[in-house]
Amino acid sequence: MQQYTKDQVGVNVTEAQLVELLNDQQRGGFAYVHSYVNESGEVANHWFKSACLYPNMVAKSVFLIDSGTVKDKITAEGLEVTRGTWVDQTGTQHNRKAEGRVHQIIKKTYSMANEDDRAKVLLCLAEVRQGLVVPKKVDQGFTSIAKGTYSKEDEPEGVIYFRDCMNVAKVVTKQGEYKQTASDEIPAMKEAIKRLLPVGKYRAYKLCANFDYISIGGQAILQGSNLGDWDMSLALPEYVKTEVESVLVEVNKET
């Protein structure tokens, strides 16, 4: 990871001061995290809207289903689904790895003009909607400490999470080591439908010295190897500002 000195980026701040900064930000404002390393070892730059209200994302997603917007999109373009499967020597597909099974990638575009495809798409739309309206409640041990920012049980002190984020753009600079996964047809279709909805753009970022810097509210934020130590500049240094603005140009091209 690239390291900056305090002279380059500004001043050392406490977590309480960081929380104050985050609480001062407008919900849904743009943020950028540079060289974020996830659990697979992937390194990527992420643009996202931070501290979004998840219930609003759910409500918008349900509206897009109920209004027929999603179905119309699938009717016009089809539903592209990519999934992994484990195939045995008889050609039978399985969603678990076992001796003698070979991993394969299946790609299919489901068409509403095909009766069987249409029935599956409508089933998946109904099940996705049901999952949004009546979600399973699971306590993941998160505690809110600021807008869109959380601590979690059993994590080292200083580790925080940015949740309630909505993905805008992602540029991978280094591929990770991705596990070979498998999924049955219907679950894979439902995931493909979710990606057409605001909830499908939901992201969360675990911050544990696994990034270069975050740009939020016009400031560059860094975390030290001692996870409780944070550095924050009052204005983006020019070399940081140029890098961030170049990504924004690419985002604007896509949107």
Secondary structure, DSSP 8 states (H G I E B T S, - for coil): -----HHHH-EEE-HHHHHHHHHHS-TT-EEEEEEEE-TT--EEEEEEE-S--HHHHHHHHHHHHHTTHHHHHHHHH-EEEEEEEEE-TTS-EESS--TT-EEEEEEEEE-TTSHHHHHHHHHHHHHHHHHHHS-------EEEEETTEEEETTS-TT-EEEEEEEEEEEEEEE----------HHHHHHHHHHTTSGGGGEEEEEESS-SSEEEETTEEEEE-SSTT-EEE-SS--HHHHHHHHHHHHHHHHH-
